[in-house]
């Protein structure tokens, strides 16, 4: 069993307790303190003391448990210790839910707990403190999980709201949420908003951005110079997308967790996520087929 990456957050909780006890007033002061403690080798282990901390430790035990039933049992036990344990709701959404509707209920309870806990963030330096408060990562997981459920249920406005909340809680760290937002906007056919959104990330040379820009250019201008130019840029980045979208190659049944830009896996992922949007855009796949017949 591969260890859950969330377990590494336990170490950060030890750091956070030090920052609180030393009454650190700024990110800069906290960074300097942590650097000195690391250099001295004086970072202690995390010792949970409050009911919320003990509940979070119970969640870490759940994440390390090999059996699904044990993970569910420990997550429920964590909530009996503290109803504010965000990650306990996330674990139950992941492990106990029977479909997106039930998962959504758990995630939304996690978001409510996050709002209660993060209400105090301004005491530690305003929005910048969202970068260091340990509850931020669980909060983002709950918000993004809720957004993903709304997306699966076709409730795109609600999905956008909760993706926005996840971005708000850790500004400058989107962790791929930009693509979730883009898919929502394209599903809603909000082409202006999608184009504006993509314009915020000019350095992004992924298949998702470039092929979607090509589709937007086709929607706006038809089979013209601009659409062909955007398509050429997309093909140069990842030519493997085209056979997946046009049906020359069947979509895979599964994809690996780590996908490199320009790879066949990236191409397959884009087709899995966007084929329906291309199919429901009049003339788009016919244009793509004709424009790439010699590919």
matplotlib code that plots the C-alpha trace (Angstrom):
import matplotlib.pyplot as plt

x = [0.0, 1.4, 1.4, -1.1, 0.7, -1.5, 0.4, 3.4, 1.2, 1.6, 5.1, 3.8, 1.3, 4.3, 5.8, 2.5, 2.2, 5.7, 4.6, 1.6, 3.4, 6.1, 3.3, 4.7, 3.1, 4.2, 5.1, 8.6, 9.1, 7.7, 10.0, 13.1, 12.1, 11.5, 14.8, 16.7, 15.0, 15.8, 19.4, 19.6, 17.7, 15.2, 11.9, 9.8, 7.3, 3.7, 1.9, -1.9, -3.4, -6.8, -9.9, -9.5, -5.8, -6.6, -9.3, -6.8, -4.4, -7.2, -7.6, -3.9, -4.4, -7.3, -5.2, -2.6, -5.1, -5.1, -8.8, -11.6, -13.8, -11.1, -10.6, -14.4, -14.5, -11.6, -13.0, -16.3, -14.4, -12.5, -15.8, -17.0, -13.8, -14.4, -17.1, -14.6, -12.2, -12.3, -10.3, -12.7, -15.5, -13.2, -12.2, -15.9, -16.7, -13.9, -14.6, -18.2, -20.2, -22.3, -22.1, -21.6, -24.8, -23.7, -20.1, -21.3, -23.0, -19.8, -17.7, -20.1, -20.0, -16.2, -16.5, -18.7, -16.1, -13.4, -15.3, -15.6, -11.9, -10.5, -12.6, -9.7, -7.0, -6.8, -5.4, -2.3, -1.7, -4.7, -5.0, -1.3, -1.6, -3.7, -0.3, 0.7, -2.4, -2.5, -6.3, -6.0, -5.0, -8.0, -10.2, -9.1, -9.7, -13.2, -14.0, -12.5, -14.2, -17.6, -16.8, -16.0, -19.3, -21.2, -19.5, -20.4, -24.0, -24.0, -24.3, -21.6, -22.4, -22.0, -18.9, -17.4, -18.3, -16.5, -13.5, -13.2, -13.4, -10.5, -8.5, -9.3, -8.0, -4.6, -4.0, -1.3, -1.4, -4.1, -2.8, -4.6, -7.9, -7.5, -8.4, -11.4, -12.6, -12.0, -14.0, -16.9, -16.9, -16.7, -19.5, -21.6, -20.5, -19.3, -16.7, -15.8, -15.2, -13.2, -11.0, -10.4, -9.6, -7.0, -5.5, -4.3, -1.9, 0.1, 3.0, 0.8, 1.7, -0.5, -2.8, -5.8, -5.1, -3.9, -6.6, -9.3, -8.0, -8.2, -11.8, -12.7, -11.1, -13.2, -16.4, -15.7, -14.3, -15.0, -12.4, -10.2, -6.7, -6.9, -8.5, -5.9, -3.1, -4.3, -4.7, -1.2, 0.2, -1.8, -0.6, 3.0, 2.6, 0.9, -0.2, -1.5, -4.7, -6.1, -6.5, -8.2, -10.7, -11.4, -11.9, -8.9, -7.7, -10.0, -9.9, -8.1, -10.0, -7.6, -4.9, -1.8, -1.9, 1.2, 0.9, 3.6, 3.0, 3.3, 2.7, 0.2, -1.4, -1.9, -3.6, -5.9, -6.8, -7.7, -9.9, -11.6, -12.4, -13.3, -14.6, -18.2, -17.6, -16.1, -19.0, -21.6, -20.0, -21.5, -18.9, -16.0, -14.9, -15.6, -13.3, -10.6, -10.8, -10.5, -7.7, -5.6, -6.3, -2.6, -1.4]
y = [0.0, 3.4, 5.8, 8.6, 11.9, 13.7, 12.0, 14.4, 17.2, 15.9, 17.4, 20.8, 20.7, 20.5, 23.6, 25.5, 24.8, 26.3, 29.4, 29.8, 29.3, 31.9, 34.3, 34.8, 37.9, 37.6, 35.1, 36.5, 36.1, 32.6, 31.6, 32.9, 30.9, 27.7, 28.1, 28.4, 25.4, 23.3, 24.4, 23.5, 20.2, 21.2, 20.6, 18.5, 15.7, 16.7, 15.9, 16.4, 18.0, 19.6, 17.6, 18.8, 17.8, 14.4, 14.0, 15.0, 12.3, 9.8, 10.8, 10.2, 6.7, 6.3, 7.3, 4.8, 2.0, -0.7, -1.6, 0.7, -0.3, 0.7, 4.0, 4.7, 3.7, 5.9, 8.9, 8.6, 8.2, 11.4, 13.3, 12.1, 13.8, 17.1, 18.1, 20.6, 17.9, 18.8, 15.8, 13.4, 14.5, 14.3, 10.7, 9.7, 11.4, 9.4, 6.1, 5.8, 7.7, 5.8, 8.2, 12.0, 13.0, 11.4, 12.4, 16.0, 15.9, 14.9, 17.5, 20.3, 19.5, 19.7, 23.1, 24.3, 23.1, 24.9, 28.1, 27.9, 27.3, 29.7, 32.5, 33.1, 33.3, 37.1, 36.8, 35.5, 38.1, 38.2, 36.3, 35.6, 33.4, 31.0, 29.8, 28.4, 27.5, 23.7, 23.6, 25.2, 22.0, 20.0, 23.0, 23.0, 19.3, 19.7, 22.6, 21.0, 17.7, 19.5, 21.3, 18.0, 16.5, 19.5, 19.1, 15.4, 16.4, 19.0, 21.9, 24.0, 27.3, 25.6, 23.9, 27.3, 28.7, 26.0, 25.9, 29.6, 29.0, 26.5, 29.1, 31.8, 29.7, 29.4, 32.2, 31.6, 27.8, 26.5, 22.8, 22.3, 23.9, 26.3, 23.4, 22.5, 26.1, 26.0, 22.8, 24.3, 27.5, 25.4, 23.1, 26.3, 27.6, 30.8, 31.3, 34.9, 33.9, 30.8, 32.9, 35.5, 32.8, 31.2, 34.6, 34.7, 31.8, 32.7, 30.5, 27.4, 25.3, 22.2, 20.4, 21.5, 25.2, 25.0, 22.7, 24.6, 27.9, 26.2, 25.2, 28.7, 30.2, 27.8, 28.8, 32.5, 32.5, 29.1, 27.5, 30.6, 31.7, 32.2, 28.8, 27.1, 29.0, 28.0, 24.4, 24.3, 25.5, 22.8, 20.1, 21.1, 20.7, 17.3, 15.8, 12.7, 14.5, 14.6, 10.8, 10.5, 13.3, 12.1, 8.5, 7.1, 5.7, 4.5, 6.2, 4.2, 2.6, 4.1, 6.7, 6.9, 9.4, 11.4, 12.7, 14.6, 17.5, 16.4, 12.8, 10.3, 10.1, 13.9, 13.5, 10.8, 12.8, 15.8, 13.7, 12.0, 15.4, 17.4, 15.0, 15.7, 19.5, 19.0, 16.6, 19.1, 22.0, 22.1, 21.3, 21.2, 17.5, 17.7, 20.7, 19.0, 15.9, 17.9, 20.2, 17.3, 14.7, 14.7, 14.4]
z = [0.0, -1.1, 1.9, 1.6, 0.8, 3.3, 6.1, 5.5, 6.8, 10.3, 10.5, 9.5, 12.4, 14.7, 13.1, 13.4, 17.1, 17.5, 15.6, 17.8, 21.0, 20.0, 18.9, 15.5, 13.9, 10.2, 7.5, 7.4, 11.1, 10.9, 8.0, 9.9, 13.0, 11.0, 9.2, 12.4, 14.0, 11.0, 11.0, 14.7, 14.3, 16.9, 15.2, 17.6, 16.8, 16.7, 19.9, 19.6, 22.7, 21.8, 20.8, 17.2, 17.2, 18.5, 15.9, 13.2, 14.5, 14.3, 10.6, 10.0, 11.5, 9.1, 6.1, 7.1, 7.5, 4.8, 5.0, 3.8, 6.7, 9.2, 7.5, 7.8, 11.4, 12.4, 10.5, 12.3, 15.6, 14.7, 14.3, 17.7, 19.1, 17.1, 14.7, 13.2, 11.8, 8.1, 6.9, 8.7, 6.4, 3.4, 4.3, 4.6, 1.3, -0.3, 1.4, 2.6, 0.0, -2.5, -5.4, -5.9, -4.1, -0.8, -1.2, -1.7, 1.7, 3.4, 1.5, 2.3, 6.0, 5.7, 4.0, 6.9, 9.4, 7.4, 7.4, 11.2, 11.7, 9.1, 10.4, 12.8, 10.1, 10.2, 13.7, 12.1, 9.4, 7.0, 3.8, 3.6, 6.6, 4.5, 3.2, 6.5, 8.6, 8.6, 8.2, 4.8, 2.9, 4.4, 3.6, 0.0, -0.3, 1.0, -1.3, -4.3, -3.5, -3.3, -6.6, -8.3, -7.1, -8.3, -11.7, -11.9, -11.2, -13.9, -11.4, -13.0, -11.3, -7.9, -9.0, -10.0, -6.6, -4.7, -7.0, -6.4, -2.7, -2.9, -4.8, -2.3, 0.6, -0.9, -3.3, -5.9, -5.6, -7.9, -8.1, -11.4, -10.3, -13.2, -15.5, -13.5, -13.8, -17.5, -18.0, -16.1, -18.3, -21.5, -20.4, -19.7, -23.1, -21.5, -24.2, -23.3, -19.7, -20.7, -23.1, -20.4, -17.8, -20.2, -20.8, -17.2, -17.8, -21.0, -19.8, -19.7, -22.7, -21.9, -24.3, -22.3, -22.7, -26.4, -27.8, -25.9, -27.4, -30.8, -30.2, -29.0, -32.1, -34.2, -32.3, -32.9, -36.4, -38.0, -40.3, -40.7, -40.2, -36.4, -35.8, -37.9, -36.2, -32.8, -33.9, -35.3, -31.9, -30.1, -32.5, -32.1, -28.3, -28.5, -31.8, -30.0, -29.0, -32.5, -33.1, -29.7, -30.4, -34.0, -32.9, -34.8, -31.5, -28.8, -25.4, -22.7, -19.8, -17.2, -16.9, -14.7, -11.8, -13.0, -16.6, -18.4, -20.8, -24.4, -23.6, -25.0, -21.6, -21.6, -24.9, -23.7, -20.6, -22.6, -24.9, -21.9, -20.4, -23.5, -26.1, -25.1, -25.5, -29.0, -29.9, -28.9, -30.7, -34.2, -36.9, -34.5, -35.0, -38.7, -38.9, -36.8, -39.0, -42.2, -40.9, -39.7, -42.5, -43.4, -39.8]

ax = plt.figure().add_subplot(projection="3d")
ax.plot(x, y, z, "-o")
ax.set_aspect("equal")
plt.show()
